[in-house]
Amino acid sequence: MISNSAVELFQQRETPFYHYDLTLLKGTIDSVKSLAKQFDFDIHYAVKANSNERILQELRDAGFGADCVSGNEVKLAAEMGFPVDSILFAGVGKTDKEINLALELNIKAFNCESIQEVEVLNQLALAQDKVAEIALRINPNVDAKTHKYITTGLDENKFGINQIDLPEFILRLPEFSNVKLTGLHFHIGSQITDMKVFKGLCLRVNEIQNWFADNGVQIEHLNLGGGLGIDYNSPDKNSIPDFKTYFTIFSEFLERKANQKVHFELGRSIVGQCGSLISRVVFIKKGLNTSFAIVDAGMTELMRPALYQSYHQIDNLTSSGEEAVYDVVGPICESTDCFGKAVKLPETKRGDLIALRSAGAYGEVMTSRYNLRDQNEPLYTN
Ligand SMILES: *Cc1c(COP(=O)(O)O)cnc(C)c1O
């Protein structure tokens, strides 16, 4: 819930801007942290979900590691004080420059996604006279039952090494003198709300790690990635995701070997609900069948609806009039610049403040300056 005192602060500011509820963020972090401790799971925050420095500080102070998908994320995480031995580097297309930077910083491990990548990493590590720890990202061919643009664990996706390439990988492993395989990594998609999917993942992981054991490779680290979804439909009712059910599934179905470490890379589930995009209504335009509420935020501030048709709850923070139906759209010159069709809102007028909820993950990080947009500083409240 956005408090009245927060709305008073919003009134004094130029819109659009991101608002972060740090109390909710801290509450969410506490929930993850205490449950992870209970289950003996290790948490790495997926920096790409939100790399805002104020947010990163909270995650660093919580003692989480960092899961990065670019050289610049690795660099930022290190600069922000995440311990380098807790930084992981994933991604299908790591360039030599990015790999060299991560090697120089002595990060914990690389999540590698192809045999060619391991070859290149081996050469670059040799040149720096280092041994790089790797986890092999395996595409487990598990359907995450989420939007097709955010599914990553099917054979047809570009992510991870396919299982048919594993025998060749194992054969060639001794060649890679400057690479040490210590883990297996899986990340099958994002905004996963069907918990059965995670059970399916556990069962595949068990098979795969047994296959490695049968081929003489013992695995020290299992990394199950992220992907736990949030409730975009009821951000106030379910402001903190059900981490307990999520972790319980892994604890029940994952066959954990003696002394094996289990890691998660959570992004959206930690930061998604604490952020809202705050905007003002510029005009109300009556169409033939619909009324448009044209707001001053657009796909340039929150790209998710335009990118993968995602839903964000829209609240009018300053009206309590009678309900009416609006298409809530931004000012950008693209027809996909629409936050919601046929949205029920209290009677909405020029100047009203609008909140696009659940925008803490994959919101601010995807901001662009298309149409030469201004970028306003976020607001943080406790
Ligand atoms: C994006 C990503 C995550 C985080 O996903 P969420 O759905 O935000 O939890 C974790 N691991 C990898 C490798 C990723 O690319």
The ligand as a Gaussian input file, in Angstrom:
#p B3LYP/6-31G(d) Opt

LIG

0 1
 C       17.597000     -13.104000     -14.812000
 C       18.324000     -14.185000     -14.144000
 C       18.029000     -14.516000     -12.817000
 C       16.945000     -13.843000     -12.018000
 O       15.667000     -14.140000     -12.461000
 P       14.388000     -13.636000     -11.650000
 O       13.253000     -14.176000     -12.426000
 O       14.422000     -12.157000     -11.629000
 O       14.468000     -14.216000     -10.269000
 C       18.771000     -15.520000     -12.232000
 N       19.750000     -16.160000     -12.911000
 C       20.054000     -15.858000     -14.182000
 C       21.134000     -16.597000     -14.858000
 C       19.355000     -14.874000     -14.837000
 O       19.664000     -14.588000     -16.112000

